[in-house]
Amino acid sequence: MTGGRGLLLRLGVAPVVAALVVLVAVLLPELTGVDAARTVLAARYADADPDPALLAGIRAELGLDLPLPQRIAARFGALLGGDPGTSWVSGEPVAALVGPALRVSVGIMLGAAVLSFLVGHLAGLVAARRPGSVLDRAISGLVRVFSAVPEFALAPLLVLVFAVGLHALPSSGWRGPEYAVLPLLSLVPSLAVPIAAVTREQVVALRRENFAVAARARGLGETRIWAVHLARPALPAALSLLTYNAAGAISGTTAIEVVFDIPGLGSTVVEAVRAQDVPVVQAGLVVAALAALAVGAVGDLLGLAAEPRARREART
């Protein structure tokens, strides 16, 4: 099933997927075997002995003395209701920790998505202009190179060149627009590479179609032919790739946040995993999954808007 009907099906399944993600997050303490009482004890009383009475009091405070089904139901309802609880380590509301971190990560992902689409789509169009030319081979070579270099491997190289060598950009932190340059440069190539490749292939194939030949025969300008008859039909495939890769780029964003010491969602979750702060990990996983679903839905809607045939199919 494709087009508009496929979009409606995916949008209908999204709430079910979200509920399953929440359920997995709720079961996280049981799956990992983390003793919440000992984690809280170590955070509150660093040198305290694991006194059974003290541990029992912490378990009662956290509701861990309740039967397992009751604990799971209560936590599941709280997460679905938007209440991620409090941190086991700091005692702060989890929302106060995850909210600002999410805004940072969303800003990075949106910037990387927009730049990668512009770079990738333009590179694909330029390469398709003259297939087999020196420029086409150069762009294809860059596509192969960057497709083999992951974000976490490119990031140190950029730091070495621009921060250590040229002293042109900061190497870590998040205190101004200049701090976003290297993280974006680390993310954009891997996202732009598939867009450039699919755009080139689509446009090269479209150039051979009858409508493109007829447009030239009618004397239409080359700019209009490329903008209307070639670049625009290639948009749905490029947008689909963009959103698919952006939804999957959450792991890449996490690596970049750790490398550049950015206080985003990924680095927050990594620190919570190290501290065994399960409520923060649960909230981070749920938010990341919901963000991926939202990105996919936006991509489907953009693809629907860019393809008239899919819009007609959705209305029927």
C-alpha atoms as one frame of an Amber mdcrd trajectory, in Angstrom:
protein
   0.000   0.000   0.000   1.475   3.325  -1.052   0.623   6.982  -1.358  -2.173
   8.592   0.593  -3.714   5.351   1.862  -0.340   4.217   3.158   0.003   7.548
   4.938  -3.378   7.133   6.640  -2.432   3.629   7.740   0.898   4.792   9.204
  -0.766   7.665  11.032  -3.343   5.264  12.435  -0.686   2.837  13.659   1.434
   5.589  15.279  -0.576   5.721  18.577  -0.224   1.948  18.954   3.533   2.167
  18.398   3.752   5.020  20.915   1.861   2.965  23.521   4.204  -0.013  22.968
   7.235   2.250  23.408   5.809   3.540  26.692   5.213  -0.045  27.833   8.817
  -1.033  27.061  10.048   2.032  28.963   7.865   1.105  31.940   9.305  -2.417
  31.976  12.871  -1.067  31.815  13.656  -1.485  35.557  12.405  -5.082  35.470
  14.340  -5.866  32.277  17.609  -4.373  33.537  17.382  -5.616  37.113  18.309
  -2.191  38.529  17.596  -1.885  42.251  16.012   1.565  42.468  16.335   1.684
  46.245  20.101   1.174  46.134  20.448   3.786  43.362  18.546   6.371  45.413
  20.481   5.423  48.548  23.811   5.954  46.775  22.634   9.323  45.426  21.275
  10.646  48.736  23.696   9.075  51.193  26.948   8.423  49.392  28.686   6.760
  52.343  25.650   5.088  53.902  25.571   1.349  54.443  22.771  -0.510  52.661
  20.713  -0.780  55.843  17.658  -3.005  55.212  15.315  -0.658  57.072  16.531
   2.359  55.090  16.199   0.444  51.811  12.686  -0.653  52.788  11.724   2.965
  53.487  13.031   4.093  50.077  11.150   1.264  48.345   7.942   2.321  50.089
   8.548   5.948  49.095   9.017   4.974  45.438   6.085   2.576  45.467   8.361
  -0.391  44.826   6.713  -2.350  47.629   3.535  -2.634  45.544   2.809  -5.729
  43.437   4.480  -5.718  40.010   1.248  -5.394  37.954   0.153  -2.435  40.078
   3.546  -0.735  39.688   3.502  -1.228  35.928  -0.077   0.047  35.591   0.653
   3.138  37.701   3.833   3.995  35.802   2.214   3.317  32.431  -0.696   5.628
  33.269   1.646   8.341  34.546   3.798   8.311  31.394   0.762   8.281  29.107
  -0.609  11.194  31.107   2.591  13.184  30.628   3.973  12.752  34.141   7.505
  11.280  33.928   7.987  11.543  37.696  11.104  12.657  39.536  14.763  11.801
  39.124  16.074   9.048  41.388  19.416  10.794  41.615  18.711  14.538  41.887
  15.098  14.474  43.069  14.191  17.061  40.414  11.126  16.664  38.191  12.146
  14.668  35.133  10.269  17.098  32.882  12.541  19.907  34.081  15.574  17.864
  32.998  14.257  16.448  29.732  12.390  19.543  28.459  15.387  21.889  27.961
  17.502  19.002  26.644  14.792  18.152  24.100  14.713  21.735  22.816  18.465
  21.627  22.206  18.275  18.298  20.346  15.295  19.373  18.259  17.136  22.529
  17.238  20.148  20.506  16.118  18.036  17.967  14.237  15.932  20.588  12.471
  19.012  22.530  11.418  20.716  19.370  10.170  17.569  18.250   8.335  17.079
  21.545   6.491  20.747  21.936   5.557  21.125  18.312   4.469  18.056  18.537
   2.250  19.269  21.735   0.579  22.801  20.397   0.098  21.739  16.924  -0.987
  18.979  17.959  -3.378  21.136  20.659  -4.974  24.117  18.304  -5.309  21.912
  15.674  -6.928  20.519  18.196  -9.416  23.991  19.472 -10.286  25.308  15.927
 -10.770  22.347  15.015 -12.995  22.870  18.067 -15.188  25.596  16.305 -17.156
  25.814  12.611 -16.251  29.333  11.269 -16.580  30.974  14.690 -16.465  33.883
  15.561 -14.197  31.517  17.343 -11.800  29.172  14.362 -11.732  32.048  11.984
 -10.960  33.376  14.346  -8.277  29.997  14.555  -6.540  29.522  10.787  -6.819
  32.972  10.312  -5.272  32.097  12.582  -2.351  28.843  10.671  -1.883  30.783
   7.400  -1.583  33.302   8.909   0.829  30.784  10.496   3.188  28.510   7.456
   3.100  31.384   5.480   4.657  32.185   8.037   7.386  29.822   8.028  10.407
  29.048  11.177  12.364  31.117  10.213  15.416  34.178   9.650  13.216  33.791
  12.902  11.268  33.294  15.032  14.393  36.851  14.632  15.827  38.339  15.406
  12.408  36.355  18.644  12.218  37.445  19.565  15.744  41.073  18.871  14.826
  40.904  21.095  11.737  38.621  23.987  12.717  39.044  24.162  16.502  42.579
  22.949  17.174  44.277  23.822  13.869  42.566  26.997  12.681  41.138  28.184
  16.040  38.090  29.305  14.049  35.320  27.532  15.965  34.763  26.291  19.537
  35.397  22.616  20.118  32.672  21.956  22.702  29.859  23.518  24.706  26.587
  25.211  23.853  26.727  28.944  24.530  25.956  30.597  21.190  25.272  30.056
  17.461  28.939  29.442  16.705  28.818  26.334  18.907  26.306  24.726  16.525
  28.526  24.917  13.424  30.728  21.856  14.003  27.869  19.633  15.245  25.848
  20.503  12.140  28.828  19.926   9.853  29.206  16.510  11.478  25.563  15.525
  10.894  24.788  17.049   7.493  27.014  14.878   5.225  25.533  11.538   6.315
  22.004  12.907   5.900  22.708  14.655   2.585  24.451  11.702   0.892  21.369
   9.506   0.242  19.334  12.560  -0.808  21.971  13.521  -3.380  22.162   9.953
  -4.712  18.409   9.436  -5.065  17.872  12.919  -6.545  20.525  12.303  -9.179
  19.072   8.929 -10.163  15.525  10.301 -10.274  16.425  13.323 -12.405  18.598
  11.313 -14.809  15.663   8.940 -15.344  13.152  11.806 -15.689  15.268  13.476
 -18.375  14.599  10.507 -20.639  10.826  10.617 -20.160   8.551  11.754 -22.986
   7.238  14.787 -21.098  10.765  16.208 -20.703  11.523  15.698 -24.393   8.168
  17.248 -25.326   8.813  20.242 -23.063  12.071  20.938 -24.867  10.363  20.492
 -28.219   7.785  23.117 -27.218  10.604  25.557 -26.605  10.288  25.780 -22.817
  13.263  27.354 -21.106  15.825  25.073 -19.509  15.307  26.700 -16.102  11.568
  25.973 -16.161  12.126  22.422 -17.359  14.510  21.739 -14.481  12.421  23.501
 -11.839   8.980  22.175 -12.820   9.498  18.993 -14.811  12.624  17.524 -13.205
  13.423  18.923  -9.754   9.843  18.966  -8.470   8.973  15.327  -9.382  12.139
  14.242  -7.592  11.030  15.935  -4.358   8.830  13.153  -2.856  11.633  10.574
  -2.900  14.119  13.094  -1.456  11.703  14.157   1.288  10.958  10.551   2.141
  14.663   9.821   2.530  15.208  12.982   4.538  12.561  12.184   7.136  13.489
   8.499   7.276  17.133   9.363   7.919  16.274  12.220  10.279  14.101   9.889
  12.359  16.975   7.433  12.519  19.548  10.158  13.182  18.644  10.316  16.863
  21.490   7.909  17.628  23.848  10.043  15.550  22.696  13.156  17.366  23.384
  11.433  20.683  26.972  10.687  19.642  27.473  14.268  18.474  26.080  15.657
  21.732  28.503  13.532  23.727  31.488  14.459  21.539  30.768  18.197  21.656
  29.496  18.251  25.257  26.067  19.547  24.217  23.315  19.411  26.883  20.822
  17.698  24.578  18.462  14.787  25.066  20.992  12.186  23.963  23.733  13.258
  26.349  21.172  13.623  29.162  20.012  10.036  28.650  23.605   8.773  28.478
  24.386  10.437  31.822  21.188   8.982  33.294  22.180   5.494  32.128  25.556
   5.875  33.814  23.859   6.974  37.042  21.112   4.311  36.738  18.542   7.115
  36.874  15.738   5.043  35.352  12.941   7.693  35.314  15.114  10.007  33.197
  16.047   7.123  30.885  12.377   6.156  30.553  11.324   9.692  29.685  14.209
  10.108  27.243  13.340   6.908  25.393   9.664   7.814  25.152  10.382  11.363
  23.977  12.939  10.159  21.407  10.477   7.595  20.026   7.672  10.147  19.847
  10.024  12.587  18.095  10.903   9.908  15.534   7.204   9.203  14.927   6.502
  12.924  14.563   9.354  13.366  12.083   8.068  10.431  10.048   4.542  11.853
  10.022   5.790  15.273   8.911   7.779  13.635   6.136   4.732  11.691   4.961
   2.671  14.882   4.893   5.371  16.751   2.977   5.617  13.905   0.497   1.846
  13.931   0.111   1.869  17.674  -0.527   4.636  17.332  -3.121   2.934  14.536
  -5.073  -0.491  15.376  -6.543  -1.248  11.733  -7.376  -0.868  10.761  -3.700
  -3.182  13.602  -2.675  -5.864  12.341  -5.039  -5.434   8.819  -3.707  -5.820
  10.044  -0.113  -9.136  11.735  -0.961 -10.610   8.629  -2.604
